[in-house]
Amino acid sequence: MKVVVCIKQTPSTTAVLTVDTGGNVKWDDPGGKPNVLNPWDEYAVEEGIRLKENHGATDVIVLTAGSEESQEALKTSLAMGCTAAILVSDAAFSGSDTTGTARILAAAINKVGGVDIAVFGKQAIDGDTGLTPMQVARKLGWTPLTYVSAIKEVGGGKITVERLLDDGKETVTANLPVVISVVKEINEPRYPSLMGIRKASRAEIPTWGAGDLAVAGGAGAAASKVDWSNIYAIPPRVGSVEMITADTVEEQARILADKLFEEKVI
Ligand SMILES: Cc1cc2nc3c(=O)[nH]c(=O)nc-3n(C[C@H](O)[C@H](O)[C@H](O)COP(=O)(O)OP(=O)(O)OC[C@H]3O[C@@H](n4cnc5c(N)ncnc54)[C@H](O)[C@@H]3O)c2cc1C
């Protein structure tokens, strides 16, 4: 059984979004923290590795579409225990919307060949749409299983999973191949081992470009139908503090109640 885990490298969780006067978006981390493996994707990587450990998967290939720097997130995934990594990177792909990204990932999964399960995180903490897994499933023509909180059984060409719903859980069985997106309830991601980190640091990660993939429908800025023309950080709330002074607590409470009443809070 072959598993592909799709991951994205994102800014660290403490990074702050800034937009300059030219409308260029930047993520800056005041603490100088580097980009990270998208936190939701840590659960996807862990589940991919567990498919090898518990359900007999032979290959757990971690895949990302991104810049050269995304190799770092791939190496983190290798250090955790993925068996191989692939970077898809090409200037022609930059500016892809989620549909373009899904077309690229579907083409890469097809090129890997013989994949039974593609595992995704729930969402990326920067783009934040949560659309990519479903769109990849659509492009591949595979069954999408979203919000998976447990993989119960894999075998006989089928997979049984538990899905987390707003007000409960449901168990679903589907024929392979499938695309699954996982939620944090599914597992506790492991830390990369020291040996894993050493091995991953020496790994040669193949890069596939536009010439290596048959991306049906196109990708990149020209093929994008969605334009994120106005991204901005929410301005900080401005507040003021007024201290209520009086001789007794009861008097303070009365003044406070009057003010809240005046402001129509109560
Ligand atoms: C600064 C900025 C500007 C952007 N501008 C535009 C724009 O103008 N138009 C537009 O449509 N979109 C724009 N995007 C969105 C960008 O194209 C998306 O990040 C990308 O398409 C994936 O969508 P997402 O980040 O919402 O991922 P989600 O759909 O939230 O991710 C869900 C899961 O899909 C997988 N995944 C997501 N991305 C990848 C990837 N690249 N490789 C492998 N797996 C992946 C991961 O498992 C992830 O957990 C912009 C994003 C940023 C940060």
PDBQT file of the ligand as one rigid body, heavy atoms in Angstrom, charges set to zero:
ROOT
HETATM    1  C1  LIG A 301       0.206  35.616   0.954  1.00  0.00    +0.000 C 
HETATM    2  C2  LIG A 301      -0.730  34.724   0.202  1.00  0.00    +0.000 A 
HETATM    3  C3  LIG A 301      -1.296  35.189  -0.979  1.00  0.00    +0.000 A 
HETATM    4  C4  LIG A 301      -2.166  34.379  -1.686  1.00  0.00    +0.000 A 
HETATM    5  N1  LIG A 301      -2.748  34.850  -2.804  1.00  0.00    +0.000 NA
HETATM    6  C5  LIG A 301      -3.713  34.118  -3.402  1.00  0.00    +0.000 A 
HETATM    7  C6  LIG A 301      -4.456  34.628  -4.514  1.00  0.00    +0.000 A 
HETATM    8  O1  LIG A 301      -4.239  35.750  -4.977  1.00  0.00    +0.000 OA
HETATM    9  N2  LIG A 301      -5.437  33.847  -5.042  1.00  0.00    +0.000 N 
HETATM   10  C7  LIG A 301      -5.726  32.639  -4.494  1.00  0.00    +0.000 A 
HETATM   11  O2  LIG A 301      -6.674  31.997  -4.922  1.00  0.00    +0.000 OA
HETATM   12  N3  LIG A 301      -5.024  32.116  -3.499  1.00  0.00    +0.000 NA
HETATM   13  C8  LIG A 301      -4.028  32.835  -2.931  1.00  0.00    +0.000 A 
HETATM   14  N4  LIG A 301      -3.353  32.315  -1.881  1.00  0.00    +0.000 N 
HETATM   15  C9  LIG A 301      -3.691  30.978  -1.420  1.00  0.00    +0.000 C 
HETATM   16  C10 LIG A 301      -2.734  29.949  -1.919  1.00  0.00    +0.000 C 
HETATM   17  O3  LIG A 301      -2.787  29.766  -3.260  1.00  0.00    +0.000 OA
HETATM   18  C11 LIG A 301      -3.101  28.757  -1.090  1.00  0.00    +0.000 C 
HETATM   19  O4  LIG A 301      -2.230  28.845   0.002  1.00  0.00    +0.000 OA
HETATM   20  C12 LIG A 301      -2.983  27.399  -1.700  1.00  0.00    +0.000 C 
HETATM   21  O5  LIG A 301      -3.707  27.331  -2.856  1.00  0.00    +0.000 OA
HETATM   22  C13 LIG A 301      -3.482  26.299  -0.727  1.00  0.00    +0.000 C 
HETATM   23  O6  LIG A 301      -4.637  26.703  -0.107  1.00  0.00    +0.000 OA
HETATM   24  P1  LIG A 301      -4.630  26.912   1.449  1.00  0.00    +0.000 P 
HETATM   25  O7  LIG A 301      -3.381  27.564   1.881  1.00  0.00    +0.000 OA
HETATM   26  O8  LIG A 301      -5.914  27.565   1.802  1.00  0.00    +0.000 OA
HETATM   27  O9  LIG A 301      -4.581  25.428   1.992  1.00  0.00    +0.000 OA
HETATM   28  P2  LIG A 301      -5.747  24.567   2.642  1.00  0.00    +0.000 P 
HETATM   29  O10 LIG A 301      -6.692  24.168   1.587  1.00  0.00    +0.000 OA
HETATM   30  O11 LIG A 301      -6.267  25.262   3.857  1.00  0.00    +0.000 OA
HETATM   31  O12 LIG A 301      -4.840  23.346   3.083  1.00  0.00    +0.000 OA
HETATM   32  C14 LIG A 301      -5.419  22.078   3.458  1.00  0.00    +0.000 C 
HETATM   33  C15 LIG A 301      -4.370  21.039   3.334  1.00  0.00    +0.000 C 
HETATM   34  O13 LIG A 301      -3.969  20.901   1.972  1.00  0.00    +0.000 OA
HETATM   35  C16 LIG A 301      -2.583  20.584   1.895  1.00  0.00    +0.000 C 
HETATM   36  N5  LIG A 301      -1.880  21.646   1.123  1.00  0.00    +0.000 N 
HETATM   37  C17 LIG A 301      -2.217  22.951   1.008  1.00  0.00    +0.000 A 
HETATM   38  N6  LIG A 301      -1.333  23.594   0.215  1.00  0.00    +0.000 NA
HETATM   39  C18 LIG A 301      -0.439  22.666  -0.189  1.00  0.00    +0.000 A 
HETATM   40  C19 LIG A 301       0.715  22.698  -1.009  1.00  0.00    +0.000 A 
HETATM   41  N7  LIG A 301       1.113  23.821  -1.595  1.00  0.00    +0.000 N 
HETATM   42  N8  LIG A 301       1.414  21.551  -1.193  1.00  0.00    +0.000 NA
HETATM   43  C20 LIG A 301       1.003  20.389  -0.612  1.00  0.00    +0.000 A 
HETATM   44  N9  LIG A 301      -0.073  20.290   0.179  1.00  0.00    +0.000 NA
HETATM   45  C21 LIG A 301      -0.784  21.412   0.395  1.00  0.00    +0.000 A 
HETATM   46  C22 LIG A 301      -2.093  20.475   3.341  1.00  0.00    +0.000 C 
HETATM   47  O14 LIG A 301      -2.259  19.148   3.758  1.00  0.00    +0.000 OA
HETATM   48  C23 LIG A 301      -3.075  21.348   4.095  1.00  0.00    +0.000 C 
HETATM   49  O15 LIG A 301      -3.211  21.011   5.454  1.00  0.00    +0.000 OA
HETATM   50  C24 LIG A 301      -2.453  33.097  -1.182  1.00  0.00    +0.000 A 
HETATM   51  C25 LIG A 301      -1.850  32.621  -0.009  1.00  0.00    +0.000 A 
HETATM   52  C26 LIG A 301      -1.000  33.442   0.688  1.00  0.00    +0.000 A 
HETATM   53  C27 LIG A 301      -0.388  32.929   1.971  1.00  0.00    +0.000 C 
ENDROOT
TORSDOF 0
